[in-house]
Amino acid sequence: MSKTVVLFKPLSWPQSMGRQMQQSRQLQVGVLYDNHYEDLKAFLSANCRDQGVVEVILQDVYLRLMEMDDLSVMQTPAAYLNRLAHNLLIDHFRRRQRETQRFVEETEHAWELADEAPGLHEELHYRQQLDAYDTILAQLPPPAPEIVYLHRVLGLTHTEIARRFGKSKSWVEKSIAKSLLHCRNKLRDFEP
């Protein structure tokens, strides 16, 4: 007598079950993050004096946890989170160092150009470029043009602009960077 094996179709989860699983995952990440938050903050504060940077790195740690497919790969969560925070902090300092170096190079170049009085042709070129920047900035969605104006023309700091808009300093930095990158990309083909 032979046995017949009956195969069933795999069960499909209802949509509400998918949401419950997502909420459960968010809860797991939240608990893990909350359990180690104070230690991470102390670790980062010991390695960085700027509390704004510490808060940004803490946010990045949380986002990285949310992006992980499987939290169970962490055998020692405290060590994993400290290493993650340390790596993010190093990345931040490297990025800041590159930005500082680029600023120094651009400043040196600007001083070299300032020594030479621009001729009529160069003045016309710069006026056209400035007009092009104004046109391109006006094409950006609000509040991007205003943020660039406040920072580049009025000289407000990122923190002051963040307070004015009720956003984070990081949001302001990213908005300015995206706006200037947009302008640079649009002006790449600009020739006098």
KAQUI-V575359 format. One record per residue. N is the residue number from 1. RES is the residue in one small letter. SS is DSSP state (helix for helix, strand for strand, loop for the rest). PSI is psi in degrees with one decimal (NA if undefined). NEAR is the number of other C-alpha atoms within 10 Angstrom. Layout:
n=N res=RES ss=SS psi=PSI near=NEAR
n=N res=RES ss=SS psi=PSI near=NEAR
This chain:
n=1 res=m ss=loop psi=123.1 near=3
n=2 res=s ss=loop psi=147.1 near=4
n=3 res=k ss=loop psi=141.3 near=5
n=4 res=t ss=loop psi=127.3 near=6
n=5 res=v ss=loop psi=127.5 near=6
n=6 res=v ss=loop psi=123.4 near=6
n=7 res=l ss=loop psi=133.9 near=6
n=8 res=f ss=loop psi=152.9 near=6
n=9 res=k ss=loop psi=144.3 near=6
n=10 res=p ss=loop psi=146.0 near=6
n=11 res=l ss=loop psi=138.8 near=6
n=12 res=s ss=loop psi=135.9 near=7
n=13 res=w ss=loop psi=136.5 near=8
n=14 res=p ss=loop psi=158.3 near=8
n=15 res=q ss=helix psi=-37.8 near=9
n=16 res=s ss=helix psi=-31.2 near=9
n=17 res=m ss=helix psi=-38.2 near=11
n=18 res=g ss=helix psi=-40.6 near=11
n=19 res=r ss=helix psi=-39.9 near=11
n=20 res=q ss=helix psi=-39.8 near=11
n=21 res=m ss=helix psi=-39.9 near=12
n=22 res=q ss=helix psi=-42.2 near=12
n=23 res=q ss=helix psi=-38.3 near=12
n=24 res=s ss=helix psi=-41.4 near=12
n=25 res=r ss=helix psi=-44.5 near=16
n=26 res=q ss=helix psi=-38.2 near=14
n=27 res=l ss=helix psi=-43.2 near=12
n=28 res=q ss=helix psi=-45.9 near=15
n=29 res=v ss=helix psi=-44.0 near=19
n=30 res=g ss=helix psi=-43.1 near=15
n=31 res=v ss=helix psi=-46.2 near=12
n=32 res=l ss=helix psi=-46.3 near=17
n=33 res=y ss=helix psi=-47.1 near=19
n=34 res=d ss=helix psi=-38.6 near=13
n=35 res=n ss=helix psi=-27.4 near=13
n=36 res=h ss=helix psi=3.0 near=14
n=37 res=y ss=helix psi=-52.4 near=18
n=38 res=e ss=helix psi=-41.6 near=11
n=39 res=d ss=helix psi=-42.3 near=14
n=40 res=l ss=helix psi=-43.5 near=24
n=41 res=k ss=helix psi=-42.3 near=18
n=42 res=a ss=helix psi=-43.6 near=12
n=43 res=f ss=helix psi=-47.9 near=15
n=44 res=l ss=helix psi=-39.7 near=22
n=45 res=s ss=helix psi=-32.4 near=15
n=46 res=a ss=helix psi=-24.0 near=10
n=47 res=n ss=helix psi=-6.2 near=12
n=48 res=c ss=loop psi=127.2 near=14
n=49 res=r ss=loop psi=-24.0 near=10
n=50 res=d ss=loop psi=107.0 near=10
n=51 res=q ss=helix psi=-25.2 near=12
n=52 res=g ss=helix psi=-42.5 near=14
n=53 res=v ss=helix psi=-41.5 near=18
n=54 res=v ss=helix psi=-45.1 near=22
n=55 res=e ss=helix psi=-39.4 near=15
n=56 res=v ss=helix psi=-43.1 near=17
n=57 res=i ss=helix psi=-40.0 near=23
n=58 res=l ss=helix psi=-40.2 near=20
n=59 res=q ss=helix psi=-41.5 near=13
n=60 res=d ss=helix psi=-37.4 near=16
n=61 res=v ss=helix psi=-47.1 near=21
n=62 res=y ss=helix psi=-44.6 near=19
n=63 res=l ss=helix psi=-40.3 near=12
n=64 res=r ss=helix psi=-38.7 near=12
n=65 res=l ss=helix psi=-40.6 near=20
n=66 res=m ss=helix psi=-27.9 near=16
n=67 res=e ss=helix psi=-16.3 near=11
n=68 res=m ss=loop psi=136.9 near=11
n=69 res=d ss=loop psi=-35.3 near=9
n=70 res=d ss=loop psi=111.7 near=10
n=71 res=l ss=helix psi=-16.8 near=15
n=72 res=s ss=helix psi=-10.2 near=9
n=73 res=v ss=helix psi=-16.0 near=10
n=74 res=m ss=loop psi=107.2 near=11
n=75 res=q ss=loop psi=-37.0 near=9
n=76 res=t ss=loop psi=93.8 near=9
n=77 res=p ss=helix psi=-40.7 near=16
n=78 res=a ss=helix psi=-45.3 near=17
n=79 res=a ss=helix psi=-41.1 near=11
n=80 res=y ss=helix psi=-47.0 near=13
n=81 res=l ss=helix psi=-38.6 near=22
n=82 res=n ss=helix psi=-41.7 near=18
n=83 res=r ss=helix psi=-43.0 near=13
n=84 res=l ss=helix psi=-48.1 near=18
n=85 res=a ss=helix psi=-42.2 near=23
n=86 res=h ss=helix psi=-46.1 near=18
n=87 res=n ss=helix psi=-41.3 near=13
n=88 res=l ss=helix psi=-37.8 near=17
n=89 res=l ss=helix psi=-43.2 near=21
n=90 res=i ss=helix psi=-45.2 near=12
n=91 res=d ss=helix psi=-41.6 near=13
n=92 res=h ss=helix psi=-47.4 near=15
n=93 res=f ss=helix psi=-38.5 near=14
n=94 res=r ss=helix psi=-43.8 near=12
n=95 res=r ss=helix psi=-43.6 near=12
n=96 res=r ss=helix psi=-39.7 near=12
n=97 res=q ss=helix psi=-41.8 near=12
n=98 res=r ss=helix psi=-42.6 near=12
n=99 res=e ss=helix psi=-40.9 near=12
n=100 res=t ss=helix psi=-44.3 near=12
n=101 res=q ss=helix psi=-43.1 near=12
n=102 res=r ss=helix psi=-40.3 near=12
n=103 res=f ss=helix psi=-43.9 near=12
n=104 res=v ss=helix psi=-45.0 near=12
n=105 res=e ss=helix psi=-43.2 near=12
n=106 res=e ss=helix psi=-37.4 near=12
n=107 res=t ss=helix psi=-44.3 near=12
n=108 res=e ss=helix psi=-42.8 near=12
n=109 res=h ss=helix psi=-40.8 near=11
n=110 res=a ss=helix psi=-39.7 near=11
n=111 res=w ss=helix psi=-37.0 near=11
n=112 res=e ss=helix psi=-42.1 near=10
n=113 res=l ss=helix psi=-33.3 near=11
n=114 res=a ss=helix psi=-26.8 near=10
n=115 res=d ss=helix psi=-26.0 near=8
n=116 res=e ss=loop psi=124.3 near=8
n=117 res=a ss=loop psi=128.5 near=9
n=118 res=p ss=loop psi=141.6 near=13
n=119 res=g ss=loop psi=179.3 near=9
n=120 res=l ss=helix psi=-40.2 near=9
n=121 res=h ss=helix psi=-46.0 near=10
n=122 res=e ss=helix psi=-38.6 near=12
n=123 res=e ss=helix psi=-42.4 near=12
n=124 res=l ss=helix psi=-43.2 near=13
n=125 res=h ss=helix psi=-48.7 near=16
n=126 res=y ss=helix psi=-36.2 near=14
n=127 res=r ss=helix psi=-42.9 near=12
n=128 res=q ss=helix psi=-40.7 near=15
n=129 res=q ss=helix psi=-41.9 near=16
n=130 res=l ss=helix psi=-42.6 near=12
n=131 res=d ss=helix psi=-40.0 near=12
n=132 res=a ss=helix psi=-41.9 near=16
n=133 res=y ss=helix psi=-45.1 near=17
n=134 res=d ss=helix psi=-43.7 near=13
n=135 res=t ss=helix psi=-45.5 near=12
n=136 res=i ss=helix psi=-42.8 near=18
n=137 res=l ss=helix psi=-36.6 near=20
n=138 res=a ss=helix psi=-22.4 near=13
n=139 res=q ss=helix psi=-18.8 near=12
n=140 res=l ss=loop psi=150.0 near=14
n=141 res=p ss=loop psi=149.7 near=10
n=142 res=p ss=loop psi=150.7 near=10
n=143 res=p ss=loop psi=17.5 near=10
n=144 res=a ss=helix psi=-50.4 near=20
n=145 res=p ss=helix psi=-38.7 near=19
n=146 res=e ss=helix psi=-39.4 near=17
n=147 res=i ss=helix psi=-44.8 near=22
n=148 res=v ss=helix psi=-42.6 near=22
n=149 res=y ss=helix psi=-46.9 near=14
n=150 res=l ss=helix psi=-39.2 near=16
n=151 res=h ss=helix psi=-51.3 near=17
n=152 res=r ss=helix psi=-34.8 near=12
n=153 res=v ss=helix psi=-50.1 near=10
n=154 res=l ss=loop psi=-14.8 near=9
n=155 res=g ss=loop psi=20.4 near=12
n=156 res=l ss=loop psi=146.6 near=15
n=157 res=t ss=loop psi=165.4 near=14
n=158 res=h ss=helix psi=-39.1 near=19
n=159 res=t ss=helix psi=-42.9 near=15
n=160 res=e ss=helix psi=-41.4 near=15
n=161 res=i ss=helix psi=-40.7 near=22
n=162 res=a ss=helix psi=-43.7 near=18
n=163 res=r ss=helix psi=-41.9 near=12
n=164 res=r ss=helix psi=-36.5 near=10
n=165 res=f ss=helix psi=-4.6 near=12
n=166 res=g ss=loop psi=33.5 near=9
n=167 res=k ss=loop psi=177.8 near=12
n=168 res=s ss=loop psi=159.6 near=15
n=169 res=k ss=helix psi=-38.9 near=19
n=170 res=s ss=helix psi=-40.5 near=16
n=171 res=w ss=helix psi=-42.7 near=14
n=172 res=v ss=helix psi=-46.8 near=23
n=173 res=e ss=helix psi=-44.5 near=19
n=174 res=k ss=helix psi=-38.7 near=11
n=175 res=s ss=helix psi=-44.0 near=17
n=176 res=i ss=helix psi=-45.8 near=21
n=177 res=a ss=helix psi=-44.6 near=14
n=178 res=k ss=helix psi=-40.6 near=13
n=179 res=s ss=helix psi=-45.9 near=20
n=180 res=l ss=helix psi=-35.9 near=18
n=181 res=l ss=helix psi=-40.9 near=12
n=182 res=h ss=helix psi=-46.4 near=15
n=183 res=c ss=helix psi=-45.1 near=19
n=184 res=r ss=helix psi=-43.8 near=14
n=185 res=n ss=helix psi=-39.8 near=11
n=186 res=k ss=helix psi=-31.8 near=13
n=187 res=l ss=helix psi=-1.3 near=14
n=188 res=r ss=loop psi=-37.4 near=9
n=189 res=d ss=loop psi=1.9 near=8
n=190 res=f ss=loop psi=122.9 near=12
n=191 res=e ss=loop psi=138.8 near=8
n=192 res=p ss=loop psi=NA near=10
